[in-house]
Amino acid sequence: DTEQLINFDFALDPGGSINGFVSDSSGVLPNGTGAARLYDFDGNTLAVFRNWQNDGSYRIGGVIPGTYQVVLTSYGAGLVDERFDDETCPRNSCDPELGVPVVVGPAEDVMDINAELAQGAVIRGTITDASTQQGVEGYCVAFYTSGGVYAAFACADENGDYESFTGLPDGEYLMSNAFWGDVAADGYLAQAWTDDGSFVPCGEPCDFLLGDTFTVSGTTPVEGINLEMEKGSKIPGSVTDISAAPLAGIDIQLLSSVDGSVIRTVTPDAAGLFAFEGVGSGIYHVRTSNLDGYEDLLFASPMVSCRPFCDPLSGADLDINGVDDHASIDFTLATTPVIQGNVTEDDGVTGAFGVKVKADTTRGIKIAETTTNSSGDYSLA
């Protein structure tokens, strides 16, 4: 435990860079209000750099050789994102088959990846709490194209009013209070926007395509895209060991009662307390999951052991109505038997350091994993 490892030296090759300016019709955008977003051709965001250079330009450094997409964007100016070169598109909806790829060679500085962004239409509305009828300060919502691709976002001010950070080009759009089709925040139910203001829960992960579209045309702001949010149920609980000491590193999983799949995972705090918030109506199961040497349990009466595995549908049904909170679910986890051993190099003597060792069930399900120490010793619990 006190071993000192030295001489971990690295020799780094210089990377390339992508450089340019983000402008509007009046000139280069002020420092910090423009940015370049670097994507691969699978649509994954690799880097985002704002225009913080002294001359108002941006610089993406440390780029390995390859071919990339670059999307130029702004913050708070109502401008429409653009994929280089001159391909208007909101954020992740850029078609990789359009525009001009940016090719970076070894240690190459690629210059003049510029864009003059056009004015688009901003989206405005109010986000309120259904029970208090008050604005929800700081809550953020996401906008998507009608094809379900993320396009923009906005966050509410102290009155619950918002304006999208970027402008949007002509098209049909949807809105949800759950980013990336995930779950809503702050205990609210994930929902999709509807033009009549009706509440449409969109599930976990949120299917925002259940909502209605609104139309963007020209540069006229789109007003009144309001969202009245409702709180969901809360499922609280705790995790301790058999001595009643809290366990903070254990995953707690909320499971579907249909197929046992994991809907959401939370981790207890330092006091061993956890909570699933904003849970919609339905039947659920709850279990623990860890690789720390504790016996996992599926909530039931009595508890069902999941060491080495269990049928998730054999747990107690949690009938959640989406309004009321559930009683606390408390787990007490015992440690499991320990497997110890040693791994050596091919000379049969020298301990092999850093070798991954895992224990699987006969069905190939991993139940424990560790790595060997400097002497080649390991312990699986």
N, C-alpha and C positions, 0 to 999 in steps of 0.2 A: 504493500500500500504506500510505501515511501520511496519507491524506486524512481530515479530521475532519468528521463530519456533525453539525450542530447543529439546534436548534429542532424536534425531534421532539416536539411537544406533544400532549397528549391532554386532552379534556374528557369526563369520565365522568359518566354519569347514575346517580343513586342506585338501587340495586337494592332489591328487596323482601326479606322475611325470613319464615321459618317458625319458630315457637317453641312449646315445650311441655315437659311433664314425662313421664319414664318412671318408673313405679312398679311395685311388687309389692303383695301383700296387706298388707304392713306399712308401706308408705309410699314416698316418693320414694327412688329408688336413690341410693346414695352417688356423689359426683362421679367421673366417669370410668368408671363401670360400666354406664351406659346410653347409648344413642345413637339417632339418627334417620338413616335411610338414604333418600336422595332418588332416585327413579327417574322416568324418562319412561315413556310408555305402550308403548314397544318393549321395556321391561325393562332398559334400560341404566342402570347406576348413575351418578348425576351427582355425588353428594356424600355423605360420611359425617361427621357431627359428634357428638361425645360430649357428655355433660351436664356441661360445665365451668363453667357460669355460677354465680355466687355463691349463688344460691338453689336450685341443683341442677337447673336447667332446661338444655335445649339450645337453641341458636340456629343456624339455617342462614341466613347472610347472603349478600347479593349475588345474590339469585335474580331472574332475568329474568321478566317477566310470562308466565304460562302455567298449564297444568294438570298436576299432578304426582301421583304415588303417594308416600306416605310410609310406610315400615316402621319400627316402633319395635322396638329390640332391646336385648339386655344382653350382658355379658361375664362369664362364669364364675359365673353365678347359677342355671343350670339352668332358666331361664325360656324360654317359647316366644315367638318373634317374633310381632308382630301388625301387620297392615296397617290403617292408620287407616280406618274406625273400627270396632274390635272384630272384625276378621276375622283369626282365628288362621291362621298359615301360616309354614312355615320358610323364611326368607330369600327366595331368588329364585323360590320356587314360588307366590308370591302371585298369585291370579287377578286381572288388572286389571279384570275385569268386576264384581268384588265389592268391598265396602268403599266408602269415600267419597273421591272425588278432592279434592285440595287445590288451590284456585284462588288464584293470586297476581296481584294487579294491579300497576300501575306504582308502585314505591316503597312498596308496601303491607306492613305488618307483620301477618302472619297469626298469631293467638295461639291457644292452647289446643288444639294438635294433640297430645293426650295419649293415653297408654295405660297401663292397669294390666295387666301381663303375668302370665299364669298359669304355674304350675309345670308343667314337662313332664318327660319322661324323658331322662336323660343316657345317653350311650353310653360304655362302658368296655371297655378291652382292652389288649393288649400288642403292640408292634411289635418284631420281632426280626430279626436277620440270620441267614439260613439256614445259612451256613457257620460262623459263630462261636457261634450260639445265644445271643448277647448282645442286650440291648435296644439300640435305635437312638435315642439321645438327640436330641431336637430335631426328629425327623422328623414331618411333618404328613400327615394323611390327610383325605380328604373324604368326606362322606356325601351321597347323592342320593336323591330320591324314586324310587319304582318307575317313574315316568314319565321319569326321567333328568334331573331338575332339581336343581341344587345346593341343599342344605339346611343343611349345617353342616360344621364342621371340628374337628379336635383335633390336638394336638401332644404327642409323647412326652416324659416326664421323663427323669431320668438313668438310670432302670431300664427305660426303654422303655414304661412304663405311660402311658396317656392317659385323659382324660375330656373329652367334647365340651364346648365352651365355652358352648353354648346347649342348652336342652332341646328335645325334639322332640314334636310332637303325635302322636296315634295314626296309625298307617299302616305301610306296608311301605317299607323302605329298603335301599339298596345302599351299599357302601364300596369305595373305590379309593385307591391310593397316588399317583394322578396327578390333580392338580387340574384342573377344567374340561375333563376328557377330554384333557388334553395329554400330556406325558411325565413320567415319574418323575424324582426328583432323586437326586444323589449316586451316580450310576452304577448305580442299581437298575433292574430291569425293571419296566415298568408292569404292574400286575396288578389283578384284581378279587377281592374277598373271596368265599370259598365256605364253606358251613357245615361241610364235612368237612375243611377245612384244606388241600385240594389246591391246587396252584399253577396258576392260570389266567392266562396272559399275555393282555393286552387290546390289544396293538398300539399303533401311533402314527398318529393320536391314539388314546388309550385308549377302547375301547368297554366301559365299566364295566357295561353291561347284560348282558354275558356272565357276570357273577357271580350269586350267589344273594341273595335278599332276606332280611332279618330283620324281625321284627315289634316295633313299639313300641305298648304299650297302657297307658294310665294314666300314673302318675308313677314307677313302679318302674324303677330303673336297668336297662338292658340290659347284661349282663355277658358277657365272653368273646368279644367281636368282635375276634379276634386276627388278626394278619397276619405271616406269615413271608416275608421278602422275599429275593429272589435278585439277585445282581449280574449284569449283562449284559456283553457284549463291549465293548471299547474300540477305536475307530478313531482313532489319533493321526496327526499330520502337521505340516507346516510350509509357510509361504509366504514366498518371498524374491523380490527382483528379480534381474536378471542380474548385478548386482555383489555378490550374496549378502547384501544389506541386507534385514532383515526387513520384511514388509508387514503392518501391523496392521489396516488398514481394508478388508480384502477379505472378502466373504461366502464361506463354504464351505458347499455344499449337499449333503445326503445325499438321493439320489434313489431312487425306486421302480424296480425292474427290470421292473415290469409295464407301466407307462405313462409312466415318466420324471418323474412328479410329484415335487415337493419334499416330503420327509418332515420334515426338520429343517434348520435353518440355525445355524451357529456363526460366531463372528468370532475371528480369531487375537489373541493377546495382544501386548504390546509387543515380544516376542522373535520374533513371527511364528509361534508355536506354537498349534495347535488340537487339539481332540479331541472326537469324538462318544462319549459314555459311555452305558452302559445300553442298548446296541443289542441287539435280539432277533435270533433266528435268521432268516436269509433271505438273499436276493441283493440287493445294493445297487450303486449307482454314486455317484461323488463328482465334483463340479466346483467351479470358482470362479465368482464372479459379482461384477462391480464396475462402477462408472461413473467410475473414477479414471484412466482412460487406459492400463490394462494389458490385455494380451491374455488373455482367459479361456481356461482349459483344462479339458478333461474327462479324468479319470484313465484312462490306458490305456498300453500299451506298443507304439509310442510314444504320447505324449500327443496328444489330439485338440484342435485349435483350435476354440474356440466364438466366434470373432470373424469375422463378425457373429453366427452362430448355429451350432448343432450338433445332431445327433440324440443325445439323452441315452442312448439304448439302445445306442449304438455304443461306449460306454466299456467298460473292463474290469469283469468281474463280481467283486464282492467277496462271497465265500461266507462269511457270518458264522454261527457256530454258537450264538451267544448265551452262550458261556462264555469262550472264549479271545480274547485281544486280537489285533488285526490288526497287521501290520507298518506302519511309518510311511509315510504318503502325502505326498510332498514335491513341491510345485509351485514352479517358477521362472518368473516371469512377465516378459515383455518389454513395453516400451511400444509403443503403436500410433501410426500417423501422426496428425498434428495438423491440424485444420481451424480456421483463424482468420478472423475477419471483423469487421465493424462494423455496428451497427444505429443508424440515425438517426431523429430525429423527422420529421414530414412536410415540414419545410423542407429536408430533405436535407443539413443541416449539423450541427445540434445532436445530440450523442450521446444515445441513449436508454438511461437507466440502469435496471437491474433487469429487463430483458426476458429471459424464459426462451428458450433456444435448445437444440434437441435434434437428434440425428442418428438417423434410423431406417433400417432395412434396407428393401429393396423390398417386404418382406412386412409392413412396419409394426411391426417389433420395435425398441424403443428400445435403442440401444447406447451413447449418451453424452448428457449433459445438463449445462448450465451456465447462468449468467446474465451479462448484460453488466455491465461496470464503469461508473463514472461518465462515461467517455468514449464509452460504447457499444461498446467492444471486447469480444470473446469469444474463447475458445480451447477447442475440443473435441478431446479426445484419446481 
